[in-house]
Amino acid sequence: MIPIGYMAKRVCLKPEAFDAPSVVDIYSVSSCMNDDFADYINFWKHNGYWLFDSPSIILNLAQEAAVDLTGTSLFYYEAHELEYDGARWRPFAPEPGIETNIQLPPSKTLEGYDVVTFYAGNVSECSPLSCNGLAESIPTNQHCLLESFETAESQLNAGSFNHSEPGPYRIVAVYTVVWPEN
């Protein structure tokens, strides 16, 4: 797994119509169901994976743009080195024109694994487990994430995600981290 960065998100509770009994809330990487802290791309402070290199960059951006971070959770992500196009696994890399220098967190708690689409190749687009309701047929944990990397890989190889959103698909480890003290 390779570090890809941080994001502050507003975690949402499981929608009432979502028929996945084990799910309590959504920790998806994409912002379809749980919003990113801001529409951050136009500020161009993200890294080549379209996330942030450190929590301090998020904090500074929020202060500069007058974005209230109250109620947000801080996530750290690592991705499998290969993405899956529905037929084969292939390498991917950060956007070459954008600096990427990720600071590793001093501590992190693994919450599970998301499968995320990257059709345009840069920013995450969809987390089919939550966005397309695949968690209704694929067992997930309370955060609508898969319990293991092996489960994510086997579900992709079995074609379980092929008819959700266009790929390629990346397996992303989702960690919660504590906001740094000011």
C-alpha positions in Angstrom: 0.0 0.0 0.0 1.2 3.5 -0.8 0.3 6.7 1.1 -2.0 8.9 -1.0 -3.0 11.6 1.5 -5.6 13.1 3.9 -9.1 14.5 3.7 -11.5 16.1 6.1 -15.0 14.8 5.6 -18.5 15.2 7.0 -19.5 11.6 7.9 -23.1 10.8 7.2 -25.4 8.3 8.8 -26.7 5.4 6.7 -29.6 6.6 4.6 -33.0 5.0 5.7 -33.6 3.4 2.3 -30.2 1.7 2.3 -30.8 -2.0 3.0 -27.4 -2.9 4.6 -28.1 -3.9 8.2 -24.5 -3.8 9.4 -23.9 -0.2 8.1 -24.3 2.6 10.6 -22.4 5.4 8.8 -20.5 6.1 5.6 -16.7 6.4 5.5 -16.3 6.3 1.7 -13.4 7.9 0.0 -15.6 9.6 -2.6 -17.8 12.6 -1.7 -21.0 11.2 -3.2 -22.5 10.5 0.2 -20.2 12.0 2.8 -19.0 15.5 1.8 -15.4 16.7 1.7 -14.9 19.7 4.0 -15.0 22.1 1.0 -14.9 22.4 -2.7 -11.1 22.4 -2.5 -9.8 21.8 -6.0 -9.8 25.4 -7.1 -7.4 26.3 -4.3 -4.8 24.0 -5.8 -3.3 23.0 -2.5 -4.0 19.3 -3.0 -1.3 16.7 -3.9 -0.9 14.6 -7.1 -3.5 12.1 -5.7 -6.0 15.0 -5.3 -5.9 14.7 -1.5 -3.7 16.6 1.0 -0.1 16.0 2.1 -0.8 16.9 5.7 -3.6 17.9 8.1 -2.0 21.3 8.5 -2.6 22.1 4.8 -6.3 21.3 5.4 -6.4 23.5 8.5 -4.6 26.4 6.7 -6.9 26.2 3.7 -10.0 26.1 5.9 -8.7 29.2 7.8 -7.9 31.1 4.5 -11.2 30.2 2.9 -13.3 30.7 6.1 -14.5 27.0 6.1 -15.8 25.7 9.4 -14.3 22.3 10.2 -16.6 21.7 13.1 -18.1 18.2 12.8 -15.6 17.0 10.3 -13.5 13.8 10.7 -10.0 13.5 9.5 -9.1 10.6 7.3 -5.8 9.3 6.0 -5.6 7.0 2.9 -3.3 4.4 1.5 -3.9 2.7 -1.9 -2.9 -0.5 -3.5 -0.2 0.1 -6.0 -2.3 -1.3 -8.9 -5.7 -0.3 -10.1 -8.2 -2.7 -11.8 -9.8 -1.9 -15.1 -12.3 -4.7 -15.0 -10.0 -7.2 -16.7 -6.5 -6.5 -15.6 -4.4 -4.9 -12.9 -2.1 -2.0 -13.9 0.1 0.6 -12.1 -1.0 4.2 -11.5 0.8 7.2 -10.3 0.1 10.7 -8.9 -0.5 13.6 -11.3 3.1 14.4 -12.4 2.7 18.2 -12.4 1.5 18.4 -8.8 3.9 18.1 -5.9 3.2 15.1 -3.6 5.0 14.9 -0.3 2.8 13.1 2.2 3.5 13.3 5.9 2.8 10.0 7.6 0.5 10.3 10.6 2.0 9.6 14.0 -0.9 7.2 14.6 -3.8 5.9 12.6 -6.8 3.5 13.0 -7.7 1.2 10.1 -11.4 1.4 9.6 -11.6 -0.8 6.4 -11.1 -0.8 2.7 -13.1 1.1 0.0 -13.2 0.4 -3.7 -13.2 3.7 -5.5 -13.6 4.6 -9.2 -11.1 6.8 -11.0 -12.6 7.1 -14.6 -10.9 10.5 -15.2 -7.7 9.2 -13.6 -7.2 11.9 -11.0 -9.8 12.7 -8.2 -12.0 9.9 -6.8 -15.4 9.8 -8.3 -17.5 7.1 -6.8 -17.4 4.5 -4.0 -19.8 1.9 -5.4 -20.3 0.2 -2.0 -22.2 3.2 -0.8 -23.0 5.3 -3.9 -24.4 2.4 -5.9 -25.6 0.4 -2.9 -23.4 -2.6 -3.5 -23.1 -3.0 0.3 -26.6 -4.4 0.1 -25.2 -7.5 -1.6 -21.5 -7.4 -0.5 -21.0 -7.7 3.3 -19.3 -4.6 4.8 -18.5 -3.3 8.2 -20.4 -0.6 10.2 -18.7 2.2 8.1 -19.7 0.6 4.7 -16.2 -0.6 4.1 -14.8 -4.0 3.4 -13.0 -5.7 6.3 -9.8 -6.7 4.4 -7.7 -6.0 1.4 -8.2 -9.6 0.3 -11.9 -9.2 0.3 -11.7 -6.1 -1.9 -9.3 -7.8 -4.3 -11.4 -10.9 -4.6 -14.7 -8.9 -5.1 -13.0 -6.9 -7.9 -11.6 -10.1 -9.6 -15.0 -11.7 -9.4 -16.6 -8.8 -11.3 -18.8 -7.6 -8.4 -18.1 -4.0 -9.2 -18.2 -4.2 -13.0 -21.7 -3.0 -13.5 -21.7 -0.1 -10.9 -19.7 2.8 -12.2 -17.0 2.9 -14.8 -13.5 2.1 -13.6 -10.7 1.8 -13.2 -11.1 0.8 -9.5 -8.6 1.4 -6.7 -8.5 -0.4 -3.4 -8.0 2.3 -0.7 -7.3 1.6 3.0 -9.3 4.1 5.1 -7.9 5.3 8.4 -9.1 7.7 10.9 -6.6 10.0 12.5 -6.8 12.6 15.3 -6.7 16.3 14.4 -3.4 17.8 15.4 -3.2 20.1 18.4 -2.8 23.8 17.4 
